[in-house]
Amino acid sequence: MIIRILILFIILSLGSCVQEPSDKNSSVDMPHYIKWEVVLPQEDDFITIYDPIIHNGILVLPIDDQGVLLALEKLSGEEIWRWTEARDTYEGSDGFGRWSYIYDNVLVIGQQNIFYGLNIETGETIWHMNYDLQAISNLFGYEDMVAVVFDVKDELVSFELINIYDGTRTVVMKFEKEDQYHIAGKVPKLYEYDNEKYLTFVKVKWQSVSSGYEEHGWLYNYNLTEDKIEWISDTIPKNSPVLPVPGFLPRVANGKILIESNSIQAYNIETGELHWIDNSHTNTFAWNTHLTAADGKVFGNNENGYMIALDVDSGAELWRTDTGGTGSRIEYYDDKVYINEITRAGMSYLMVLDANTGEILHDIPSPYEIFGENNWYWDDVITVDQETGLIYTADHNKVMCIELDD
């Protein structure tokens, strides 16, 4: 009998040594609209993630500054795999940036000069490259290619394609400094139009001047199918001396290439002519949200605290709704637009608006306290599953799957 008691005591003692992730809100009831929630891996008290990635039944969470890709089953939240290879290989590296690209079960991630191709079903590394140039770690692709801008700061920019299956690079256009102006490039966008493939991007030349800062930019459209420059726009208009040239993240819709800063501009996809410009705003759309185009409309959330919808063809304003500042990207699904971490009066909100009218359908404050007493904040991330309409987002402690009533 004494031996059995001793064995039981040892088992209980060992069990108490296993450290589980702490749940800062374990005493708070889970709101009814949350289908499931999972505490994120915690190495410190400030946890941020990039926008969740959905592919088939898998949800991948890129956990910033911790070098963790966490794959969960999207309907249950159960862990499938966890990837930390870049963190384990390169000190201080995540191996991924804000936006990654997935196609044909291959997840392409990159940070500066370190790039990986992963099998999204298993989390295994397919290929790994340590390139000779640094890159903007925002990856967008089309089919089996990812568009990337590499650079030598201020001296050279190279717009290239990376093959998703083996990481090989193809140079599309390269620019070197040729006068007193420094040179830079913004995020390139791959797309198909009229059965041909294109790469569009903004090239920038800039210099410091006595008045502060001088910057000029041009929108390029390169025909990859015919291997030629289709057109180069006139100098991109700027209506602010302090904000950058529009075009950090181009969007393509309805025969237009859309770019933004504190203005929203639409260029004819065939000719490069500026089709319309909305320069009625005094603050930027490009802090974090950028633009989303869907159903003949372009949506943006301005840092002055409102969301607008414009007609893509004419630029006419369709509606304007007071929201708040900052915010995640805007997601579109089923005639609704979704945005998270809209900040008002010291709290942040997940908002859902009618895409046709701008009517606010949901305005949900963060359900849990973060960073101590009376701090309630979402993280600035959101992904809406285009198959189910489920919302995936996070605060700075948990990732959540949310289902809202219509």
C-alpha positions in Angstrom: 0.0 0.0 0.0 2.8 2.4 0.9 4.5 1.6 -2.4 1.3 2.5 -4.3 1.0 5.8 -2.5 4.6 6.7 -3.3 4.2 5.9 -7.0 1.0 8.0 -7.1 2.9 10.9 -5.4 5.8 10.7 -8.0 3.3 10.7 -10.9 1.5 13.7 -9.6 4.7 15.6 -8.9 6.0 15.0 -12.5 2.7 16.1 -13.9 2.9 19.4 -12.0 6.3 20.1 -13.7 4.8 20.3 -17.2 4.4 23.9 -18.2 1.4 24.7 -20.3 0.9 28.0 -22.1 -0.7 30.5 -19.7 -4.2 31.8 -20.5 -4.4 35.3 -19.2 -8.2 35.2 -19.5 -9.0 31.7 -18.2 -11.6 33.1 -15.8 -13.5 35.0 -18.5 -16.3 33.2 -20.3 -15.8 32.7 -24.0 -18.2 34.9 -26.0 -20.9 33.0 -27.9 -19.6 34.2 -31.3 -16.2 32.4 -30.8 -16.3 28.9 -32.1 -12.9 28.1 -30.8 -9.9 29.8 -29.4 -6.2 28.8 -28.9 -3.6 30.4 -26.7 -0.6 31.4 -28.9 2.9 30.2 -28.1 4.2 32.7 -25.6 7.8 33.7 -25.2 7.0 37.1 -24.0 3.9 39.2 -23.0 3.5 40.8 -26.4 2.4 38.4 -29.1 1.6 39.6 -32.6 0.8 37.5 -35.7 0.5 38.3 -39.4 -2.7 37.6 -41.3 -3.8 33.9 -41.0 -3.3 31.8 -44.1 -6.0 29.4 -45.2 -5.5 26.5 -47.5 -8.0 23.6 -47.8 -8.6 22.6 -44.1 -5.5 24.2 -42.7 -5.0 27.5 -41.0 -1.4 28.8 -40.7 -0.5 31.4 -38.2 2.8 33.3 -38.7 3.8 34.5 -35.2 5.9 37.6 -35.5 9.2 38.0 -33.7 9.1 34.4 -32.5 9.9 32.5 -35.7 6.9 30.2 -35.4 4.6 29.0 -38.1 1.7 27.3 -36.3 -0.7 25.2 -38.5 -4.1 24.4 -37.0 -7.1 22.5 -38.3 -9.3 25.4 -39.3 -12.7 24.0 -38.0 -11.4 22.7 -34.6 -8.2 24.6 -33.8 -6.3 21.4 -33.2 -2.5 21.7 -34.0 -1.3 19.9 -37.1 2.4 21.1 -37.3 4.8 23.7 -36.0 7.7 25.1 -38.0 10.7 27.0 -36.5 13.6 26.2 -39.0 14.6 29.8 -39.8 14.6 30.7 -36.1 16.7 27.6 -35.3 19.1 28.3 -38.2 19.5 32.0 -38.2 19.6 33.9 -34.9 16.9 36.5 -34.7 15.1 35.5 -37.9 11.5 34.5 -38.4 11.9 33.4 -42.0 8.7 35.1 -43.1 7.2 38.6 -43.4 3.7 40.1 -43.4 2.4 38.4 -46.5 3.3 34.9 -47.8 2.1 33.1 -50.9 0.5 29.6 -51.4 -0.2 27.6 -54.5 -0.4 23.9 -55.2 0.2 23.0 -51.5 3.5 25.0 -51.5 3.8 27.8 -49.0 6.5 30.3 -50.0 7.8 32.5 -47.2 10.6 35.0 -47.0 12.4 37.5 -44.8 15.1 39.8 -46.3 17.4 37.3 -48.2 16.1 34.1 -46.5 13.4 32.2 -48.4 11.7 28.8 -48.0 9.2 26.7 -49.8 7.1 24.5 -47.4 4.7 21.6 -47.8 1.6 23.2 -46.2 0.1 19.8 -45.4 3.1 18.6 -43.4 5.2 21.7 -42.6 8.3 20.1 -44.1 10.8 22.3 -45.9 10.9 21.6 -49.7 13.6 24.1 -50.5 15.6 26.9 -48.8 17.5 29.8 -50.4 19.9 32.3 -48.9 20.0 34.9 -51.7 22.7 37.4 -52.3 20.3 40.4 -52.2 17.8 41.7 -49.6 14.1 41.6 -50.5 10.9 43.3 -49.3 9.3 40.5 -47.3 5.8 40.9 -48.8 5.1 38.1 -51.3 2.3 38.0 -53.9 2.2 35.5 -56.7 0.3 34.0 -59.6 0.2 30.3 -60.2 3.7 28.9 -59.9 5.6 32.2 -59.6 6.1 34.7 -56.8 7.0 38.4 -57.5 9.8 39.9 -55.4 11.7 43.1 -55.3 15.3 42.7 -54.3 17.6 45.7 -53.6 20.9 47.1 -52.6 19.6 50.0 -50.5 19.4 53.3 -52.5 21.6 51.9 -55.2 19.8 49.1 -57.1 16.4 47.5 -57.4 15.6 44.2 -59.2 12.1 43.1 -59.9 12.2 39.3 -60.1 10.1 36.1 -60.2 10.8 33.1 -57.9 9.7 29.6 -58.9 7.6 28.2 -56.0 8.9 24.6 -56.5 12.6 25.2 -56.3 13.3 28.8 -55.4 15.1 29.7 -58.7 15.0 33.4 -59.7 14.3 35.1 -63.0 15.1 38.8 -63.4 12.3 40.8 -65.1 13.7 44.4 -64.8 16.7 45.8 -62.9 17.4 49.5 -62.2 20.6 51.1 -60.9 21.3 54.5 -59.5 22.3 56.8 -62.4 22.3 60.3 -61.0 21.9 62.2 -57.7 18.6 60.4 -56.9 18.5 57.3 -54.9 16.4 54.4 -56.2 13.8 52.2 -54.6 11.0 49.9 -55.6 7.6 49.0 -54.1 5.8 45.6 -53.9 5.2 44.0 -57.3 2.0 42.4 -58.4 1.5 39.5 -60.8 -1.8 39.1 -62.6 -3.4 37.8 -65.8 -5.3 40.0 -68.3 -6.7 39.0 -71.6 -4.9 35.6 -71.5 -1.5 37.2 -70.9 0.6 37.5 -67.7 1.8 40.8 -66.4 4.0 42.2 -63.6 3.1 45.7 -62.4 5.2 47.7 -59.9 6.2 51.2 -58.9 9.8 52.5 -59.3 10.8 55.4 -57.1 13.6 58.0 -57.3 14.3 60.2 -54.3 16.8 62.6 -52.7 17.1 64.7 -49.6 16.8 68.4 -50.3 16.9 71.6 -48.2 13.2 71.6 -47.8 13.2 68.0 -46.6 12.4 65.2 -49.1 11.9 64.9 -52.9 10.4 61.8 -54.3 9.1 60.7 -57.8 7.5 57.5 -58.8 6.3 55.7 -62.0 4.0 52.8 -62.4 5.3 50.1 -64.8 3.4 47.3 -66.5 5.5 44.5 -67.9 4.1 41.9 -70.3 5.6 38.6 -69.2 4.0 36.6 -72.0 5.7 38.7 -74.7 8.7 39.8 -72.5 8.4 43.5 -73.0 7.4 46.7 -71.2 3.8 47.3 -72.0 3.8 50.9 -70.7 5.3 53.3 -68.1 2.9 55.9 -66.6 3.5 59.6 -66.3 5.0 60.7 -62.9 2.5 59.5 -60.2 0.8 62.5 -58.7 1.5 63.3 -55.0 -0.7 65.7 -53.0 1.4 65.5 -49.8 5.1 66.5 -49.4 5.5 64.1 -46.4 3.7 61.0 -47.5 5.4 58.5 -49.9 4.6 58.1 -53.5 1.4 56.0 -53.9 1.7 52.4 -55.0 3.2 50.3 -52.1 0.8 47.5 -52.9 -1.0 47.7 -56.3 -4.4 46.1 -56.8 -5.9 45.0 -60.1 -9.6 45.1 -60.8 -12.0 45.8 -63.7 -9.3 46.7 -66.2 -7.7 49.1 -63.7 -4.5 49.1 -61.6 -5.2 50.8 -58.3 -2.7 52.5 -56.0 -3.0 54.6 -52.9 -1.5 56.8 -50.3 -3.6 59.8 -49.2 -5.1 59.6 -52.6 -6.6 56.7 -54.5 -5.7 56.4 -58.2 -6.8 54.2 -61.0 -4.7 53.5 -64.2 -6.0 52.1 -67.4 -4.6 48.6 -67.6 -4.1 48.7 -71.4 -2.6 52.2 -71.8 -1.2 53.3 -68.5 -3.3 56.5 -68.5 -4.5 57.9 -65.2 -8.2 57.1 -65.5 -9.3 58.8 -62.3 -7.9 60.1 -59.0 -9.6 60.8 -55.7 -7.4 63.3 -53.8 -10.0 64.6 -51.4 -8.4 63.1 -48.4 -5.9 64.6 -46.0 -4.6 61.3 -44.4 -3.4 58.0 -45.8 -5.1 54.7 -46.7 -1.7 53.0 -46.7 -0.6 52.8 -43.1 -1.7 49.2 -42.7 -5.0 48.6 -44.4 -4.2 49.4 -48.1 -7.0 48.8 -50.6 -9.3 45.9 -51.3 -11.2 45.6 -54.6 -14.2 43.4 -55.2 -17.6 43.5 -57.0 -16.8 46.6 -59.0 -15.8 48.6 -55.8 -12.6 49.6 -54.1 -12.6 49.9 -50.3 -10.2 51.7 -48.1 -10.0 52.8 -44.4 -8.5 56.2 -44.0 -6.4 57.1 -40.9 -8.8 60.0 -40.3 -11.2 57.4 -39.1 -13.6 56.4 -41.9 -14.0 53.7 -44.5 -15.0 54.5 -48.1 -16.2 52.6 -51.1 -15.5 54.0 -54.6 -16.8 52.8 -58.0 -13.8 51.2 -59.7 -14.8 52.3 -63.1 -15.5 56.0 -62.4 -14.0 56.7 -59.0 -17.3 58.0 -57.7 -17.7 57.7 -53.9 -20.5 55.2 -53.1 -20.5 55.6 -49.4 -18.5 56.8 -46.4 -18.8 55.4 -42.9 -17.1 56.5 -39.7 -15.0 53.7 -38.3 -11.8 54.6 -36.5 -8.1 54.6 -37.1 -5.4 52.0 -37.9 -7.1 48.7 -38.7 -6.2 45.5 -40.4 -6.5 44.8 -44.1 -10.1 44.8 -45.4 -11.6 41.4 -46.3 -14.6 41.0 -48.6 -17.1 38.1 -48.4 -20.8 37.8 -49.5 -21.5 41.5 -50.0 -19.8 42.4 -46.7 -16.5 44.0 -45.8 -14.6 43.0 -42.6 -11.9 45.0 -40.8 -10.3 44.5 -37.4 -8.4 46.5 -34.7 -10.4 49.7 -35.5 -9.4 51.9 -32.6 -11.7 54.3 -30.8 -11.4 55.8 -27.3 -8.8 53.3 -26.1 -10.5 50.2 -27.3 -10.4 48.3 -30.6 -13.2 46.8 -32.6 -13.9 44.2 -35.2 -16.3 45.7 -37.7 -18.4 44.3 -40.4 -20.1 46.6 -42.9 -22.6 46.2 -45.7 -20.4 46.4 -48.9 -23.2 48.1 -50.9 -24.4 50.7 -48.4 -21.7 51.1 -45.7 -24.2 50.2 -42.9 -22.4 48.8 -39.8 -23.6 45.3 -39.3 -21.3 44.3 -36.4 -19.1 46.4 -34.1 -17.4 44.0 -31.7 -15.0 45.1 -29.0 -12.1 42.9 -28.1 -13.5 40.3 -25.7 -10.5 40.1 -23.4 -8.2 42.4 -21.5 -4.7 42.6 -22.9 -1.6 44.3 -21.4 -3.1 44.7 -18.0 -6.2 46.2 -16.5 -8.7 48.1 -18.9 -6.7 47.5 -22.1 -8.9 45.7 -24.6 -7.2 45.3 -28.0 -7.5 43.1 -31.1 -4.4 42.4 -33.2 -4.4 44.1 -36.6 -5.1 40.8 -38.5 -8.1 39.2 -40.2 -8.8 36.5 -42.7 -12.3 35.5 -43.8 -12.7 31.9 -45.1 -14.1 32.3 -48.6 -15.7 28.9 -48.3 -17.4 29.1 -44.9 -17.5 32.8 -44.0 -15.7 32.1 -40.7 -13.5 34.8 -39.4 -10.0 34.1 -38.2 -8.3 36.8 -36.1 -6.4 37.3 -32.8 -5.8 39.5 -29.9 -2.3 39.5 -28.5 -2.9 36.3 -26.5 -5.2 34.0 -28.5 -6.2 33.2 -32.0 -9.9 32.8 -32.5 -12.4 31.4 -35.0 -15.5 33.6 -35.1 -18.9 32.9 -36.5 -21.3 35.9 -36.7 -25.1 35.9 -37.3 -26.1 37.6 -40.6 
